[in-house]
Structures are given as C-alpha cells and as structure tokens.
C-alpha cells in the first residue's frame, strides 16, 4: 500500500471514530433528558399498555399519589386512582357528545385519544392514603411504526393551587358584590337624606319668588341667592351620586331608539336662558329626515346639556356655540359642540377627563365641580359611543361624541290607542278634581298644600302613612294620588302595588314624589306601578305639568298608565 493510501484509510477511520463519539454523546444526552423527565417530581407521568394497564409510573407520580411504582405497574389502570363518580360522569358526558356508548373505566379516559383527538381533562386523583387533589391530565395514544396503538401516555399536574386561587377569587368577588350593594344602599339613603331638606329649601323659595305680593327687590335678591345655591347643591349631589353609581357598576341604562331632533329641541329649550344671559348665540341643526340613535334618552340629554353648558359657560363674551351632526358612516353619527372660547392647549386636553380637575378654573367665578366631563365620558361609553375633543388656543374647542344610528321606533300600541282619548278629555267642572297626598313629612306636605292652593281646579286630601292612604283612596276615589316612598308602616312601593291590584283603585294614576332619586330606585318605582316618578326637590313647572297629564289620564279610567317615563 502506498503512503498516500495509508493516510486516506487512517483519515477515514478517524472520521468514523469522530462520528461514533458524537453519536454516543447524543445518545447519552438523550438518555439524560429522558431520565430527567421520568424522574421529575413536578409531573406525574404514567404509561400504560394498549389495554390500559400501567407499565411506567415515574417519580412525580409516586410523590403525588403516594404509591411506589412496584405497587401499580402491571396491576391497575389509571381509572382506578381517579374519583369513580367523576369517571362515570365523564363516560356519560362523552357518550352524549360523541353519540356512542362509552363504559366507565379506562375507556372513558382514553376514548378520545384512541381516535386521535387531542384530550386534556380535569379529574380528581385519589392518593394511597385516601387524600384527594384536582389534577389536569393530558392523555396521548402511543403508536408503533405501523400506526397501531401500543399504549397510552398520561401526564398530570396538581391543580390544587389554581383551584384555591379560583375559590379565593370567587370569595373576593362575592365580597366586592356585597360591598357594591351596601354602597348602592348607602347612596340611595344618602340621596334621600340630602334631598329631603333641599326639597323644603327650594320649594318654599320658589313659592316666595312667584308668590303674591311679589317680593321686594331686596327680598328677591336673597331668594335668587337661595335658589342659585340650592340648585347648584342639588346638581353637585346628583353628579357625585351618579359618578359613584357608574364606578360601582350599578348604573342601569335603558337603551332604545331615541330621536335626535326631539332631544336637541328639548336641549335647546333648556339652555336658551343660560345662553341669553351671557349673550351667547346657540345654533342647532335642522333634520330633513328622522334620525335615531341607540341611547338612554335621559342620559343622552344629560350628556348634551353638559357639553352645551360648558360651551356657553367658558365662551367669550358675545361668542357662539354651534351644535352640528356629521355622518361618519351609514351606521354611525358624530355630534359636535363647537364654541368660540379660549381653547385648550395639549397639556390641558390630557387632563380633561380626570375627576374634580377643573383645569385651573377654580379661581374663575363660574361654578363647577370637575365631574361633568368625567360623567359624560362614562355615560357615552356605557351607551356604546366615544367622546373626543379638538381645540386651538385662542380660537375655541370642538367636543364631539359618536354614537350608533338605529331604526325609527314605532309608537307603542297602548299609547297610540290612548292618544285620542287623552286629547279629547277636557274637564267640564274645574273644581271636580281631587288629589290625595300620602306624606309623613310636615314640611313636604305644607309645600304641596301651598302649591295646590294655586290650583282652583284641585282639592287636596292628605294621609300620613301608607295604610291610611290606601283606605282613603278606596273611600274618596281621588283623581290623582301623590305618594312618598319612605312611609311609616308600609312603603310607597308596597302601597302602589296594593292600589294597582285592587279594581276599586287600579284606574287612579299614582305619582311618586320622593327624595329617592337613584336610577335603581326610580326603576323599582316604575316597575311597581307608578304613573310617573318625580324626585325632590320639586320643580314647580314639572310638578304642575305632571298633575295635568295625570288628570287627563284619570278620565280614561284605564287600569294601566301610559308608557312609563322616568323623571330625574
């Protein structure tokens, strides 16, 4: 053999030795990995033969279940260490799911895996000492080179910690829900306690303002201050209570098709006085076709009034406010409120929707709480909309909201049939009407007495509790019943339910007049059967309009009122 040939042979032998060394190293590494897996204490690894008899039981399975491998290998199958009731329930559930009969036992564990379906189940393991723990188990069929099943591999993990976390989470949620309910009840009570004295203050101040003889200029200035401070305090109470309800998730909305034209007309009426006092010209869009959005009518008005009031309040002298509508898409509309105020820089825009942040307006003579825009944002988002702002310093701002458009609502059949009757009912005897007021608070009773004294067509009766109110209603058959909610004996809610259920009084419209003004309280009242729900403090014009509507309805003798409306 030549020297060159000898070198080639030696080189080939060396390369072969190197390949063999690498192969041995790979086998050793693979063996080490397999050993590490099989000896892991964090997972139970159980392998069975094709019949389900355990063939491998790793260290993790020994640690979790308390059995030594020798006690289970070639002796039992995995279903023997599962809760038998759960295995039976799994067999029944799979039988229904897969439309075939599956027997309890190992078949219930391995059926899906034997069909090539990925399967991870959660069942309880029973340990050697009788203790139990929840486990999540992944089961896979093991096949040979020809695809024949030669066994099953079950890898399990202890699920106790996750279960404990779930239980703790449920308990925490229950505590939070209980706290929310307590908060809601507190807010309801607080609303009543704050509104009751305000009702007397504002009610009698309005009587003095509009009474005969007219107050002197000095007295009028004092009354104006009382009214201004009282209405502002009421606004503050409403905003804080509303914000608290939203933050606790307790504010309920009634989403329905709402006419933008109708809502904007009402808003125009409500802000025109404020605008006129400041010399601000406000323009509203004209709708050539009906336009309806999906919203809560009361809350949409609240949003628009807040944006319009801010645009008027923080405008320049002799400025303008323009309300415009822009179609974003066939299903979406943008409502813009544009002012000619000082405008906002980017830093202030970034702070706009923070509670109680007035952006440096605290020193301004304008009253405000810094809650209005926060409320507006929350309400719009609850109604499925969004809010935004664009502003240029020195030129003004545009606040906009986007909402979903919806189809026009149809007139409720009951209202449609009742409308002609309401229009045709005109009292023939101006002194024929009787109003029964059920109220235990002397100041509230005195206020309503003074109000009714201005109505020559209404005679007032009164009762101090729910029981006597029901008895008087049956005996005197009044045209209207005015009722407080928090009454001694039985509540106004219970009293109106009794009145609505009695054929003698079911036709009488019962109007709630209560300091319970949280939306949940109003909804409960309307569901109980009230014709209308007025909140204290009384707004005299609204109060008188409601009496007129109730008087018209009382002539129909209908056992059910028209479509309920909430008056906040």
C-alpha positions, 0 to 999 in steps of 0.5 A: 500500500502506498503512503498516500493510501495509508493516510486516506484509510487512517483519515477515514477511520478517524472520521468514523471514530469522530462520528461514533463519539458524537453519536454516543454523546447524543445518545447519552444526552438523550438518555439524560433528558429522558431520565430527567423527565421520568424522574421529575417530581413536578409531573406525574407521568404514567404509561400504560399498555394498549389495554390500559394497564400501567407499565411506567409510573415515574417519580412525580407520580409516586410523590403525588399519589403516594404509591411506589411504582412496584405497587401499580405497574402491571396491576391497575389502570389509571381509572382506578386512582381517579374519583369513580363518580367523576369517571362515570360522569365523564363516560356519560358526558362523552357518550352524549357528545360523541353519540356512542356508548362509552363504559366507565373505566379506562375507556372513558379516559382514553376514548378520545385519544384512541381516535386521535383527538387531542384530550386534556381533562380535569379529574380528581386523583385519589392518593394511597392514603385516601387524600384527594387533589384536582389534577389536569391530565393530558392523555396521548395514544402511543403508536408503533411504526405501523400506526397501531396503538401500543399504549397510552401516555398520561401526564398530570399536574396538581391543580390544587393551587389554581383551584384555591386561587379560583375559590379565593377569587370567587370569595373576593368577588362575592365580597366586592358584590356585597360591598357594591350593594351596601354602597348602592344602599348607602347612596340611595339613603344618602340621596334621600337624606340630602334631598329631603331638606333641599326639597323644603329649601327650594320649594318654599323659595320658589313659592316666595319668588312667584308668590303674591305680593311679589317680593321686594327687590331686596327680598328677591335678591336673597331668594335668587341667592337661595335658589342659585345655591340650592340648585347648584347643591342639588346638581353637585349631589346628583353628579357625585351620586351618579359618578359613584353609581357608574364606578360601582357598576350599578348604573342601569341604562335603558337603551332604545331608539331615541330621536335626535331632533326631539332631544336637541329641541328639548336641549335647546329649550333648556339652555336658551336662558343660560345662553341669553344671559351671557349673550351667547348665540346657540345654533342647532341643526335642522333634520330633513329626515328622522334620525335615531340613535341607540341611547338612554334618552335621559342620559343622552340629554344629560350628556348634551346639556353638559357639553352645551353648558360648558360651551356657553359657560367658558365662551367669550363674551358675545361668542357662539356655540354651534351644535352640528351632526356629521355622518361618519358612516351609514351606521354611525353619527358624530355630534359636535359642540363647537364654541368660540372660547379660549381653547385648550392647549395639549397639556390641558386636553390630557387632563380633561377627563380626570375627576374634580380637575377643573383645569385651573378654573377654580379661581374663575367665578363660574361654578363647577365641580370637575365631574361633568366631563368625567360623567359624560365620558362614562355615560357615552361609553356605557351607551356604546359611543366615544367622546373626543375633543379638538381645540386651538388656543385662542380660537375655541374647542370642538367636543364631539361624541359618536354614537350608533344610528338605529331604526325609527321606533314605532309608537307603542300600541297602548299609547297610540290607542290612548292618544285620542282619548287623552286629547279629547278629555277636557274637564267640564267642572274645574273644581271636580278634581281631587288629589290625595297626598300620602306624606309623613313629612310636615314640611313636604306636605305644607309645600304641596298644600301651598302649591295646590292652593294655586290650583282652583281646579284641585282639592287636596286630601292628605294621609300620613302613612301608607295604610291610611292612604290606601283606605282613603283612596278606596273611600274618596276615589281621588283623581290623582294620588301623590305618594312618598316612598319612605312611609311609616308602616308600609312603603310607597312601593308596597302601597302602589302595588296594593292600589294597582291590584285592587279594581276599586283603585287600579284606574287612579294614576299614582305619582311618586314624589320622593327624595329617592332619586337613584336610577335603581330606585326610580326603576323599582318605582316604575316597575311597581306601578307608578304613573310617573316618578318625580324626585325632590326637590320639586320643580314647580313647572314639572310638578304642575305639568305632571298633575295635568297629564295625570288628570287627563289620564284619570278620565280614561279610567284605564287600569294601566298608565301610559308608557312609563317615563322616568323623571330625574 
